Structures are given as C-alpha cells and as structure tokens.
Amino acid sequence: MDRRTFLKYSATGLVGLSLPFGLPDAMAKKAKDGRYNIVILGDTHYDDADPERYHAGYTLPDNPKREEAHRKEFVRNGKMWSGRCQGLVKRAACLVDDDTRYIFQVGDLIQGDTVDAETHKRFLEDAMNLFKKDLAPELPFVSVVGNHDVRGNNDAVAAQAYVEYMSGRMSQELGMEITGNNYLFRQGPDAFIVIDFTKPDVPAIERMLSEAADARHTFVLVHSPVFPYDDAKYFWWFLLGGRKDPRPDDRRHVRRLLAERNAIVLCGHVHTTEFLDWYGDGGRITQMTMSSVWSYPSRGIYKEVAKGKDEYGTLLFAEKPKLRTPQNEALFAEYREGIRAYSMSDTAGSYKLTVDGNRVYVDFYAGDDVRRAKRFILR
C-alpha cells in the first residue's frame, strides 16, 4: 500500500482491522505469508540551521580543537537539513507500503553537543517527532544509541538524558517495557536485538542471543560495525574494538556468538553504504552498514570505492602508509579470509529491508533518487 492508499483506508477506518474484509485480498495474502519490510535511515545527525537552537552554551574549554571540529559539523548539518536531507526523507517515505512494519534509524539520530539534560531531551524529542511525522506516523520508529546521541558539555549528563528519554519513547513505539539501551523485540518468527555499542554489555548480549535461539532470522541493530572499518582515522572504532583499550577476547567471543546465530547486522556510524558477508567461527555474519548523512551533493550518486575481499582493509594503508604495522595488518587479515562478498561506497541515502521467508535483501536508494541504486542479497 502506498501512502495515498493508506490514507484512503485509514479514513474509512479499515486499517488495523483483523477481519478478512478489512483489507484487499492481495494485502491479506501478503500478511498471511509473513512477508514484511522495514524502511531504514542510517546516521542522520539531525540539526537546525541555527546552531543556537540546540547548541547554545556548548563549550569544551579543555579541548578547543575538538570544539572547533564540532562547530564545523553544526554548519554541515544545518546545510544538509535545510536542503538535501529533506529530499532524502521524502524519498524514504515513498518506500513505505502495506508490508512495512517499522522504520529504523541506526544511531546518531541527532548531532548532540548540548549544554544540559533538558536541551538534550528536547533535541531528541524534536528529531523523533520530525522523522515519525515525515516518514510514517502510524508505524513504530526505532532508533538505536549512537555516540553523538550521548555527547554534550558533559557526556555523562547527555548519556543519562538519552536513556531517560529513549527508554520511555521506545517503550511507547514498540508497545513493551524498555528500560535501557539493550533490548530485544520480535516480528513474527524473527528476533531484533538492539545493542548499545557505546558501553558494550557482553552479558546482556549473551542473554539476548540466548533468548533469540529459536528465531528464524536474528537481526542485530547496533550503531557501530562489528567488523573493523577501512578508514585511516576510525578503523579501530567498531564493536568491542578500541584505539586505547581494545577488548580482543570479548570481541572474538561476541563474534562467535553472532556467527553461531548467523546474525544479520544492521549498523551505521562510518557514513558509508557497505555490505560485508563473512563466514567463520562456525557460522555466518552478514553486515549492512547504512548512512543518511548527505554531506556533499556527490554523495547522492552511488559509486563503489572498494569491492571484493582482496580490497577489504586496503584503503587505510593507502591513505596513511605508516599505519601498515604488523598489528593493524593482522587485525584485517583476521577477518579478510572469511569474506565471501564485500563492497563499500561513501554514498548516503535510504534503505528498504525486505524479509520474505528465508529471503532477506536490502534495496538502496542514493540521495533522493527514485531509482534503486543497488540490491544487496543478505540471505
């Protein structure tokens, strides 16, 4: 059902009826067959063109260079959300149809960088309400925690404000009690596990994967990738990785648990459209990385910058040869051998995940283009 059809049926009171005459035959058949889809936005970094709306009073006196970098992001975000990104969201809204069950956003919902808890909660509320209104007011809107979502003058204050607001909001959206940033919900035979990558809780991850043991498909929603990212500046910033305090034992343990469940990871963080299908640890992990940060006009055109396992983990060494250390090479080699499919693009856009029995795939739409740029087969 496209948006116009939905409005027609909602106006007559037919949407939501369980009786067979409440929906057209084709729609009823699809619902019976269990086919569904989810429209997804990657990182959004929602912001206002006027930095004083959310960033008034923001300052980092002990780290002026970091503050300067953040203020440049305010300008970038303001330009995006005054223009290009509005078109991107309108394009995403057109992907909603009768099979759509949720809207997902994979973290960094907002830019963050606020002065106090009240402003931070207002920032989150404005973003949630905007996206829900523009995309699909009738559907649950699920957003996972990203590093920008818990950033402020005092990161601890911002993090507490996030969990206080989002626990209630996600409880409302999903119709279940949620008390933190790690939780599990189900869609028919499939399980969706939400993980807080900013403070990885290994026992919580173990527990949720155990609870999902009977699922047909296990989807993991997490802001960061679970594989090292091929970028000279941020290659270490992945789930249970780290530049100063990596947790290799926990990383390999969680990787094995995900592989045993043949997990499908839906993530963002690195502002790329990236597909990675990996076999190892007795199973399979398929990762789809998504971005809706349309920072430059050129990022609305799909173009791959790396493809195939031999090109995985090569861009950072080409950019900064001094990073070609035995330790860094070993990190990427640990994953490279198990890769069956890999591609990376710096393109931003919107995504439609379709689950049709054992088939799972993602259609990607670059920028605000009405044409599909790429279909990624996840299962």
Secondary structure as GFF3:
##gff-version 3
##sequence-region A 1 379
A	DSSP	alpha_helix	3	11	.	.	.	ID=ss1
A	DSSP	three_ten_helix	20	22	.	.	.	ID=ss2
A	DSSP	alpha_helix	25	33	.	.	.	ID=ss3
A	DSSP	beta_strand	36	41	.	.	.	ID=ss4
A	DSSP	alpha_helix	52	55	.	.	.	ID=ss5
A	DSSP	alpha_helix	64	82	.	.	.	ID=ss6
A	DSSP	alpha_helix	84	93	.	.	.	ID=ss7
A	DSSP	beta_strand	100	105	.	.	.	ID=ss8
A	DSSP	alpha_helix	117	135	.	.	.	ID=ss9
A	DSSP	beta_strand	141	143	.	.	.	ID=ss10
A	DSSP	three_ten_helix	148	150	.	.	.	ID=ss11
A	DSSP	alpha_helix	155	174	.	.	.	ID=ss12
A	DSSP	beta_strand	183	187	.	.	.	ID=ss13
A	DSSP	beta_strand	190	195	.	.	.	ID=ss14
A	DSSP	alpha_helix	202	211	.	.	.	ID=ss15
A	DSSP	beta_strand	218	222	.	.	.	ID=ss16
A	DSSP	alpha_helix	248	260	.	.	.	ID=ss17
A	DSSP	beta_strand	264	267	.	.	.	ID=ss18
A	DSSP	beta_strand	273	280	.	.	.	ID=ss19
A	DSSP	beta_strand	283	289	.	.	.	ID=ss20
A	DSSP	three_ten_helix	297	300	.	.	.	ID=ss21
A	DSSP	beta_strand	304	307	.	.	.	ID=ss22
A	DSSP	three_ten_helix	309	311	.	.	.	ID=ss23
A	DSSP	alpha_helix	315	319	.	.	.	ID=ss24
A	DSSP	three_ten_helix	321	323	.	.	.	ID=ss25
A	DSSP	alpha_helix	326	336	.	.	.	ID=ss26
A	DSSP	beta_strand	339	345	.	.	.	ID=ss27
A	DSSP	beta_strand	349	356	.	.	.	ID=ss28
A	DSSP	beta_strand	359	366	.	.	.	ID=ss29
A	DSSP	beta_strand	374	377	.	.	.	ID=ss30
###
